[in-house]
Amino acid sequence: MSWMRGITCQVRRWRAARSQWKAGMAEFKAAQKESRRTGQRLEHPGPPPTGFTLLPWLLLGLGSFSNLLQGRTPNPWIGAFGLLAFNSLYIYVVFRSFVKEKREALSTRVALGVMGLLTCGLALGYGGSWLYFFPLLGLAAGSCLRGPNLGRIGLGLTALAAVVSAFRAGWDGINVAYGTFLSTMVTAAILSLSEAVRELRAAREELARRAVEKERLRFSRDLHDLLGHTLSVIVVKSEAARRLAPRDMDAALSQVSDIESVGRQALTEIREAVTGYREGSLATELDRARSVLSAANTEPVVRQTGTPLAPQTETLLGWVVREAVTNVVRHSDATRCEITVDSGAERVRLTITDDGSGAGAEPGREGVGGTGLKGLTERLAAAGGSLEAGPSPRGGFTVTAQLPTESLELLTAMTVGPAAPAAG
């Protein structure tokens, strides 16, 4: 009964492979129809090859089967059993050859070795049309044994076929040896090339998907940085204008003018963010920080010492200043905010400290502040730096960023977005 269960399992595998092949063909035909309708070149590679592509070669064994039916084979029961066993092993091997894990499994290699022994036995015992099992063995070996050792295996199999065929058929056996060599090497070459093309196509699609995802993350991060800060500035200055209007119209109009300027600048920055050419400036962000903190009745204290910074470093630190000051204005209720930039020969340190309620990030967030600070943490880490944020021992909230003054990582960080979008 065990052999019946084995046959049942094999039939199930064939049906599953056939269903997969049919699904691939249906997808390929749909892609063909769509390409004809749109007039575009078809990019779909078609269904992947399966064991069905190698089944027609079993017709090489028809001569042996015909001899069995016509009673020309001595010991026909042995020949029939050998033919059935060879065909079963051939089907087993070739269907497993199109899945890398199964192709490299020990059971597949053992089945191929048994095929070799069975082929030699039948060829030596019967000769004639039974010698054509060697090219079939070459097909199975070529589909299964792809890799650097294929050349030696192909030559060894060809030599074995030549010796056995010469023993049974003399010089006429050279055709069997030649067919064995061709079937082994050509099968391996075609299947390896097909697999390589599909892997390259899959890699290209994955790279395109990652590029789209990276651009989406960049755009999401930039919109968060721009709109979060800009809307906070507009809200703060609008409140200041409302407070000043009853007693000092000129000061209120100055705040309204600032709102107009901020709005125009936001439009420019959003256009730059859409095209991917937005660059930050630390000096500009420090000036904006002074303005928005003053409008929010928070005393700004800005100190900057040390050597001039590289543009890439200034851009990253400018984003940190923008995000941290926005959080101070929105969440901390601080009366004083200190911003210190200290640049040395190798590293620059930016510290932003307020004396507020200790909620210098979005409430309810765990870890390094809100989503914006988390995105900046990833950006600075990619540039070889770090960002820390949390309540100060003396009260309030502190954000500390450190970066190398110049490095290759900085250039990379300007073009590579964080692993998760900084939106929210």
C-alpha positions as CSV (number, residue, x, y, z in Angstrom):
1,M,0.0,0.0,0.0
2,S,3.0,2.3,0.5
3,W,3.6,2.4,-3.2
4,M,-0.1,3.4,-3.8
5,R,0.3,6.3,-1.4
6,G,3.5,7.4,-3.2
7,I,1.7,7.4,-6.5
8,T,-1.2,9.3,-5.0
9,C,1.2,12.0,-3.6
10,Q,2.9,12.2,-7.0
11,V,-0.4,12.7,-8.8
12,R,-1.3,15.5,-6.3
13,R,2.0,17.2,-7.0
14,W,1.4,17.0,-10.7
15,R,-2.1,18.5,-10.3
16,A,-0.7,21.4,-8.1
17,A,2.0,22.1,-10.7
18,R,-0.6,22.0,-13.5
19,S,-2.9,24.4,-11.6
20,Q,0.1,26.8,-11.1
21,W,1.0,26.6,-14.7
22,K,-2.6,27.3,-15.8
23,A,-2.7,30.3,-13.5
24,G,0.5,31.6,-15.0
25,M,-0.8,31.1,-18.5
26,A,-4.0,33.0,-17.7
27,E,-2.0,35.9,-16.3
28,F,0.2,35.9,-19.3
29,K,-2.7,35.9,-21.7
30,A,-4.4,38.7,-19.9
31,A,-1.1,40.7,-20.1
32,Q,-0.9,40.0,-23.8
33,K,-4.5,41.2,-24.3
34,E,-3.8,44.4,-22.4
35,S,-0.7,45.1,-24.4
36,R,-2.5,44.7,-27.7
37,R,-5.3,47.0,-26.4
38,T,-2.9,49.7,-25.3
39,G,-0.3,49.3,-28.0
40,Q,2.5,49.0,-25.4
41,R,5.4,46.5,-25.4
42,L,4.6,43.4,-23.3
43,E,6.8,43.3,-20.2
44,H,5.2,40.2,-18.6
45,P,7.7,37.3,-18.9
46,G,5.0,34.7,-19.1
47,P,4.4,31.8,-16.8
48,P,7.6,30.2,-15.3
49,P,8.7,26.9,-16.7
50,T,7.6,23.7,-14.9
51,G,8.2,20.0,-15.3
52,F,5.6,19.9,-18.0
53,T,8.1,21.5,-20.4
54,L,10.3,18.4,-20.2
55,L,7.6,15.7,-20.2
56,P,7.3,15.5,-24.1
57,W,10.9,14.1,-24.2
58,L,9.6,10.9,-22.7
59,L,8.6,10.0,-26.2
60,L,12.2,8.9,-26.7
61,G,11.2,5.8,-24.8
62,L,8.4,4.8,-27.2
63,G,10.8,2.4,-29.0
64,S,11.4,0.5,-25.8
65,F,7.7,0.5,-25.0
66,S,6.9,-0.8,-28.5
67,N,9.4,-3.6,-28.2
68,L,7.7,-4.6,-24.9
69,L,4.3,-4.7,-26.6
70,Q,5.5,-6.7,-29.6
71,G,7.3,-9.2,-27.3
72,R,10.8,-8.4,-28.7
73,T,12.2,-7.8,-25.2
74,P,13.5,-10.8,-23.2
75,N,12.2,-10.9,-19.6
76,P,9.4,-8.5,-20.4
77,W,8.4,-8.1,-16.8
78,I,11.8,-6.8,-15.8
79,G,11.8,-4.4,-18.8
80,A,8.3,-3.2,-18.0
81,F,9.2,-2.6,-14.4
82,G,12.4,-0.8,-15.4
83,L,10.5,1.4,-17.9
84,L,7.9,2.3,-15.3
85,A,10.5,3.0,-12.6
86,F,12.6,5.2,-15.0
87,N,9.6,7.2,-16.1
88,S,8.5,7.7,-12.5
89,L,11.9,8.9,-11.4
90,Y,12.3,11.1,-14.4
91,I,9.0,12.9,-13.7
92,Y,9.9,13.1,-10.0
93,V,13.2,14.8,-10.7
94,V,12.2,17.2,-13.4
95,F,9.2,18.5,-11.5
96,R,11.4,19.2,-8.5
97,S,14.1,20.8,-10.6
98,F,12.1,24.1,-11.0
99,V,12.1,24.8,-7.2
100,K,15.6,25.6,-5.9
101,E,15.1,24.2,-2.5
102,K,13.7,20.9,-3.9
103,R,16.3,20.8,-6.6
104,E,19.1,20.9,-4.1
105,A,17.5,18.4,-1.7
106,L,19.2,15.1,-1.0
107,S,16.1,13.1,-2.1
108,T,16.3,14.6,-5.6
109,R,20.0,13.8,-5.9
110,V,19.4,10.3,-4.7
111,A,16.6,9.8,-7.2
112,L,18.9,11.1,-10.0
113,G,21.6,8.6,-8.9
114,V,19.0,5.7,-9.0
115,M,18.0,6.9,-12.5
116,G,21.7,6.6,-13.5
117,L,22.0,3.1,-12.2
118,L,18.7,2.0,-13.7
119,T,19.7,3.5,-17.1
120,C,23.0,1.7,-17.1
121,G,21.3,-1.6,-16.2
122,L,18.6,-1.4,-18.9
123,A,21.1,-0.2,-21.5
124,L,23.5,-3.0,-20.8
125,G,20.8,-5.6,-20.5
126,Y,18.8,-4.7,-23.6
127,G,20.7,-2.2,-25.8
128,G,19.0,-1.0,-28.9
129,S,16.3,1.6,-28.2
130,W,16.9,1.3,-24.5
131,L,20.2,3.3,-25.0
132,Y,18.1,6.4,-25.6
133,F,17.4,6.6,-21.9
134,F,20.9,8.2,-21.6
135,P,19.7,11.4,-23.3
136,L,16.7,11.4,-21.0
137,L,19.1,11.0,-18.1
138,G,21.0,14.0,-19.4
139,L,17.9,16.1,-19.5
140,A,17.1,15.2,-15.9
141,A,20.7,15.9,-14.8
142,G,20.9,19.2,-16.7
143,S,17.6,20.4,-15.2
144,C,18.7,19.4,-11.7
145,L,22.5,19.9,-11.5
146,R,23.0,23.5,-12.4
147,G,26.2,25.2,-11.2
148,P,30.0,25.2,-11.4
149,N,30.2,21.4,-11.4
150,L,27.9,20.9,-14.3
151,G,30.7,20.7,-16.9
152,R,32.5,17.8,-15.1
153,I,29.2,16.0,-14.5
154,G,28.1,16.5,-18.1
155,L,31.4,15.1,-19.4
156,G,31.3,12.2,-17.0
157,L,27.8,11.3,-18.0
158,T,28.7,11.6,-21.7
159,A,31.7,9.3,-21.1
160,L,29.5,6.7,-19.3
161,A,27.0,6.8,-22.2
162,A,29.8,6.4,-24.7
163,V,31.3,3.4,-23.0
164,V,27.9,1.6,-22.5
165,S,26.7,2.4,-26.0
166,A,30.0,1.3,-27.6
167,F,29.7,-2.0,-25.7
168,R,26.2,-2.6,-26.9
169,A,26.1,-0.9,-30.4
170,G,29.7,-0.3,-31.4
171,W,30.6,2.9,-33.2
172,D,26.9,3.7,-33.7
173,G,26.7,4.4,-30.0
174,I,28.6,7.7,-30.6
175,N,25.2,9.3,-31.5
176,V,23.9,8.4,-28.0
177,A,26.9,9.9,-26.3
178,Y,26.6,13.1,-28.4
179,G,22.9,13.3,-27.6
180,T,23.5,12.8,-23.9
181,F,26.1,15.7,-23.9
182,L,23.8,18.1,-25.8
183,S,20.7,17.3,-23.7
184,T,22.6,17.8,-20.4
185,M,24.4,21.1,-21.3
186,V,21.7,22.7,-23.4
187,T,19.0,22.0,-20.8
188,A,21.1,23.4,-18.0
189,A,22.0,26.5,-20.0
190,I,18.4,27.3,-21.1
191,L,16.9,26.8,-17.7
192,S,19.7,28.7,-15.9
193,L,19.3,31.6,-18.4
194,S,15.5,31.6,-17.9
195,E,15.9,31.6,-14.1
196,A,18.5,34.4,-14.3
197,V,16.3,36.6,-16.5
198,R,13.4,36.2,-14.1
199,E,15.6,37.0,-11.0
200,L,16.9,40.1,-12.8
201,R,13.4,41.2,-13.7
202,A,12.2,40.6,-10.1
203,A,15.2,42.6,-8.8
204,R,14.4,45.5,-11.1
205,E,10.8,45.5,-10.0
206,E,11.9,45.5,-6.4
207,L,14.3,48.4,-7.0
208,A,11.5,50.3,-8.6
209,R,9.2,49.6,-5.8
210,R,11.8,50.7,-3.2
211,A,12.5,53.9,-5.2
212,V,8.8,54.8,-5.2
213,E,8.5,53.9,-1.5
214,K,11.6,56.0,-0.7
215,E,10.2,59.0,-2.6
216,R,6.9,58.6,-0.8
217,L,8.6,58.6,2.6
218,R,10.7,61.7,1.6
219,F,7.6,63.6,0.5
220,S,5.7,62.5,3.7
221,R,8.6,63.7,5.9
222,D,9.0,67.0,4.1
223,L,5.3,67.8,4.3
224,H,5.4,67.0,8.0
225,D,8.4,69.3,8.5
226,L,6.9,72.1,6.4
227,L,3.2,72.1,7.3
228,G,3.6,71.3,10.9
229,H,6.0,74.1,11.5
230,T,4.4,76.6,9.2
231,L,0.9,76.1,10.6
232,S,2.2,76.4,14.1
233,V,3.9,79.7,13.2
234,I,0.7,81.0,11.6
235,V,-1.4,80.0,14.6
236,V,1.0,81.7,17.1
237,K,1.3,84.9,15.1
238,S,-2.5,85.0,14.5
239,E,-3.0,84.8,18.3
240,A,-0.4,87.5,18.8
241,A,-2.1,89.8,16.2
242,R,-5.5,89.2,17.9
243,R,-4.0,90.1,21.3
244,L,-2.2,93.2,20.0
245,A,-5.0,94.6,17.8
246,P,-7.0,96.4,20.5
247,R,-4.0,98.3,22.0
248,D,-1.3,98.4,19.3
249,M,-2.5,98.2,15.7
250,D,0.9,98.8,14.2
251,A,2.3,95.8,16.1
252,A,-0.7,93.7,15.1
253,L,-0.2,94.7,11.5
254,S,3.5,93.6,11.8
255,Q,2.4,90.2,12.9
256,V,-0.1,90.0,10.0
257,S,2.7,90.9,7.7
258,D,4.8,88.1,9.2
259,I,1.9,85.7,8.6
260,E,1.8,86.7,4.9
261,S,5.6,86.3,4.6
262,V,5.5,82.9,6.3
263,G,2.6,81.8,3.9
264,R,4.6,82.8,0.8
265,Q,7.7,81.1,2.1
266,A,5.7,78.0,2.8
267,L,4.4,77.9,-0.8
268,T,7.9,78.1,-2.1
269,E,9.1,75.3,0.2
270,I,6.2,73.1,-0.7
271,R,7.1,73.5,-4.4
272,E,10.7,72.6,-3.6
273,A,9.6,69.6,-1.6
274,V,7.5,68.3,-4.5
275,T,10.4,68.6,-6.9
276,G,12.9,67.2,-4.3
277,Y,15.2,70.2,-4.3
278,R,14.4,71.6,-0.9
279,E,17.5,72.6,1.1
280,G,17.4,73.8,4.7
281,S,19.6,76.6,6.2
282,L,20.5,76.6,9.9
283,A,20.8,80.4,10.0
284,T,17.3,80.8,8.4
285,E,15.8,78.3,10.9
286,L,17.4,80.1,13.8
287,D,16.0,83.4,12.7
288,R,12.5,81.9,12.3
289,A,12.9,80.3,15.7
290,R,13.6,83.7,17.3
291,S,10.5,85.1,15.6
292,V,8.0,82.4,16.4
293,L,9.2,82.0,20.0
294,S,8.9,85.8,20.6
295,A,5.4,85.8,19.1
296,A,4.5,82.9,21.5
297,N,5.8,85.0,24.5
298,T,8.8,82.6,24.9
299,E,12.1,84.3,25.3
300,P,14.6,83.0,22.7
301,V,18.3,82.6,23.6
302,V,20.5,81.6,20.7
303,R,24.2,80.9,20.9
304,Q,26.4,79.7,18.1
305,T,30.1,79.0,18.5
306,G,32.8,77.2,16.6
307,T,33.8,76.6,13.0
308,P,31.5,77.1,10.0
309,L,29.5,74.0,9.1
310,A,29.1,72.1,5.8
311,P,25.8,72.7,3.9
312,Q,24.7,69.1,4.6
313,T,25.3,69.5,8.3
314,E,23.4,72.8,8.4
315,T,20.5,71.3,6.5
316,L,20.1,68.4,9.0
317,L,20.5,70.7,12.0
318,G,18.0,73.2,10.5
319,W,15.4,70.4,10.4
320,V,16.1,69.6,14.1
321,V,15.7,73.3,15.1
322,R,12.4,73.6,13.1
323,E,10.9,70.4,14.7
324,A,12.0,71.1,18.2
325,V,10.9,74.8,18.2
326,T,7.5,73.8,16.8
327,N,7.1,71.3,19.6
328,V,8.1,73.9,22.2
329,V,5.5,76.4,20.9
330,R,2.7,73.8,20.6
331,H,3.2,71.7,23.7
332,S,5.5,73.1,26.4
333,D,4.0,76.4,27.6
334,A,7.6,77.5,28.1
335,T,8.7,81.1,28.9
336,R,12.3,80.6,27.8
337,C,14.0,78.5,25.1
338,E,17.7,78.2,24.7
339,I,19.3,77.0,21.4
340,T,23.0,76.3,21.5
341,V,25.2,75.3,18.5
342,D,28.7,74.2,19.3
343,S,30.8,73.0,16.4
344,G,34.3,71.5,16.8
345,A,36.8,70.1,14.5
346,E,35.1,66.7,14.1
347,R,31.6,67.0,15.6
348,V,28.9,69.6,16.0
349,R,26.4,69.6,18.9
350,L,23.0,71.2,18.9
351,T,21.0,71.6,22.1
352,I,17.5,73.0,22.5
353,T,16.2,73.4,26.0
354,D,13.0,75.0,27.4
355,D,11.7,75.6,30.9
356,G,8.2,74.4,30.1
357,S,6.1,71.6,31.4
358,G,8.4,68.9,30.1
359,A,6.1,68.1,27.1
360,G,8.4,69.2,24.4
361,A,7.1,66.6,22.1
362,E,3.7,65.4,21.1
363,P,1.7,64.1,24.1
364,G,1.0,60.5,24.3
365,R,4.1,59.5,22.3
366,E,6.7,57.1,23.7
367,G,10.4,57.1,23.0
368,V,12.2,60.0,21.3
369,G,9.4,62.6,21.2
370,G,6.8,62.6,18.5
371,T,6.8,61.2,15.0
372,G,8.8,64.1,13.6
373,L,11.6,63.6,16.1
374,K,11.6,59.9,15.4
375,G,12.1,60.6,11.7
376,L,14.9,63.0,12.4
377,T,16.5,60.4,14.7
378,E,16.7,58.0,11.8
379,R,18.0,60.7,9.5
380,L,20.8,61.7,11.9
381,A,21.7,58.0,12.5
382,A,22.1,57.5,8.8
383,A,24.5,60.5,8.7
384,G,26.6,59.0,11.5
385,G,25.0,61.2,14.2
386,S,22.5,60.9,17.0
387,L,19.5,62.6,18.5
388,E,18.2,62.4,22.1
389,A,15.1,64.0,23.5
390,G,13.5,63.9,26.9
391,P,12.6,65.8,30.1
392,S,15.5,67.8,31.7
393,P,16.6,67.1,35.3
394,R,15.9,70.7,36.1
395,G,12.5,70.8,34.5
396,G,11.5,71.4,30.9
397,F,12.5,69.4,27.8
398,T,15.8,69.0,26.0
399,V,16.6,67.9,22.5
400,T,20.3,67.2,21.7
401,A,21.6,66.4,18.2
402,Q,25.2,65.5,17.3
403,L,26.6,65.1,13.8
404,P,30.1,64.7,12.3
405,T,31.1,68.0,10.7
406,E,31.8,66.3,7.3
407,S,31.4,62.7,6.2
408,L,30.3,60.5,3.4
409,E,27.3,59.4,5.5
410,L,26.1,63.0,5.5
411,L,25.8,63.1,1.7
412,T,24.0,59.7,1.8
413,A,21.5,61.0,4.5
414,M,20.5,63.9,2.2
415,T,19.2,61.4,-0.4
416,V,18.0,58.4,1.7
417,G,14.8,58.8,3.6
418,P,14.1,57.2,7.0
419,A,12.8,53.7,7.4
420,A,9.4,55.0,8.5
421,P,7.5,58.1,7.4
422,A,7.7,61.0,9.7
423,A,4.1,62.2,9.3
424,G,1.8,63.0,12.1
